């Protein structure tokens, strides 16, 4: 996948959500993934040539114009396939705001650290607050919030959310939101069985106007 500092290949943006971490969050899904996990809920984000190229500065402006955000949540696709622009984006976000950063990846954190890449190291060590790692394994889905399966680990990469961690991730159950944008419907979050059935009914009702699930299950 192409690497540059100034543009990110974006699958989708939802400017405000409350189901991808604490508080109101700006959600960004990056395009492109090589994992091909069975039962992936964002399969349309796999194509590395898909999505829309958006300048880092434009995304930052959109985030900083939203008042009252607690932070941002980044998923995919696989964000680390665009590590150079991701590093540039997060570095500028840190410099220009006090927003918290939650990052999903299909890699395990040890894999990322083992790449010995300075930009990836900075993202995992200094430019994120939580990293949720690992591919989605359907047979290990356990119903816990904000992760798809039990092989995935929620890493506190800063102290920002340490005090409220048990309240965020210690409670049973999953939440999701359905966003309507003109004629398109978006499902945000990781749905439980009931939520997924509701979403399937919406897809059946609106057909092509429904976007693939924008969950965070690799």
N, C-alpha and C positions, 0 to 999 in steps of 0.2 A: 504494500500500500504506500502511496506517495507520502513523503515526509516533508513538511515545511513548517515554518514558525507562525505564519500569519493567518492560515485558514483551517477550519475544522470541517470535516464532512459530517453533516448533521442529519440524523434520521427524524427527530421530532423535538419540539419544545413545548412544555406546558409552564406558563409563567407563575402559577401559584397552585400548590397542592399541599395537603396535610397528611398524606399517607406514605411518604417516603422519608420519614425521619421527623425529628421534633420541630414543632412550629410550622409556619408557612414557608414553603421552599420553592425555589425555581428548579424545574426539572429539565435536564438536558440528556437526550439519547443520541449517542454518536453512532455513525454508520460504519458497518464492516465488521465481520467476525469470521473466524476460521474454525470455531469449535464444533459447529453442527450438532449441538446436543439434541437428542431425541426429545420430542414434546416441547421444544423451545417455544416460548410464548411471544417472542419478538423475531420470528423468522424473517420478516421483511427487512430487518436491520442487518442481515448477513451480507448482502451483496456489497462488495468493497467499491463498486463503481456507482452505487445508488446514492440516495439522499441528496442533500443540497450543500454545496460549498458556501460557508459563511465566514466572513472575516472575524478573527478573534475580537477585534475592537468593537464590531457591531454587536456581538453577543454580550460583551461586557457592558456596553451602553444600555442594552435592553435590561440586564440584571440590575444595574445601578439605578435605573429609572423606577424600579418597583420599590415602593415604600413598605417598611414593616416586615421584610423578609428576615427569617432566622438564618437561612443558609441556602445552599444549592445541593442537589443530588444529581450525580452523573452516572449514566448507565449506557447500555448499548444494545446491540453491537458490542464491540470490545474497545473500550477507551484507549488502552495502551497500544493499539495498532497505530495510533496517532500521537505518540508520546511527545514529540517535539512541540507540536502546537498545543497539546494539552498542558505541557509544562509552562509554556509561555502564557497561556490563558490563566492558569492557576497562580502563577507568580504575580501577574498583574492584578488578579482579583485580591490576593493577599495585600498587595501594596495599596489598593484603592478602597478596601472595605474591611469589615470585621465579620464577614459572613462565614458560617461554618461550612465545611465541605465533606460530603459523604460520597464515596466512590465505589461502584460495583465493578468487579472484574472477573472474567472467567479463568484467569490465572490464579494459582495459589501465591500467597505473599512471598513464600520462600523462593518460588520460581522467579518472581520479579526481582527480588534482591540478588539472586544468582546471576542475573544478566549483566551485572557490573556496569550498568549504564548510568551516567551521572544525572541525567534528566529524570529517569525513572526513580533513581534513589531519592532525589529531591522531592518528587511527588509523594512517595511513600513515607518519607521521614519528616518533611517540613511543610508540605503544601496540602495536606489532607488531615481530617480529624477522625474519620472512620473509613476503613476499607473493608468491604464485604467480599470475600474472595472465593474462588472455586467454581467449577462448572456445575450446572444444574443436573442432578441425578434424580429422575422421577421416582425411582424406587425408594429413595431416602427422603421424600417429601414428608415433613412432620407437622405441618400446620403452624409452625412458629412464625411470628411476624417479621417482615422485612428481610427474609431470606427464603430461597426456594427449597433447599434441601439441607439435611443435617451435616453433610460434608463441608458445607460452607461455614466459614468462621467470621465473626464480627470483631475486627481488630480496632482497638482504640489507639490510633496513631498520634493522638495528642490528648491532653487532659480536659479538653473542652466539654465533652459529654460524659466524663467519668461519673459525676455525681448523680446524673439522671439516667445512667445506663440501665439500671434494673427496671425503671419505669418504662423505658422505650422498648426494650427487647425481652423483658422478663414476663410479660403478660401473654396469655394464650390468645389465639385468634388472629385473623388477618383482616385488613381493611383495604378497600379499593374505592376509587371514584370513577364516575363516568362523566367525561367532559364532552360538550357539544360545541363544535366550531363550524358555523355555517351548516353545511350538509354532511359533515364528518363527525363520527363518534369515536372517542378515545377512551380506552380503559387504562387507568393509571393505578399502579400498585400490584400486589400479589393477591389474587382472589382466592377465597376458599371455594369449596365445591358449589355452594349456592350462588356465590358471586359469578363464578364461571358460567353457570347455567343461564343466569340473567343475561350475561354478555352474549352467549350463543343465541339467545332469543332476539337480542337487538340486531345481531349480524343477520339473522334470518329475515328480520323485518325490513332492514334498510339496505341490505345487500352490499353493493360496492361502496356505499358511503361510509361503511364502518372500517376504521383502521384496525390493523392487527394489534393484538394486546401489547400495550406499552408497560409490561411488567418488568421485574428485575430478577428473572429466573433464567440463569444461563443454562 
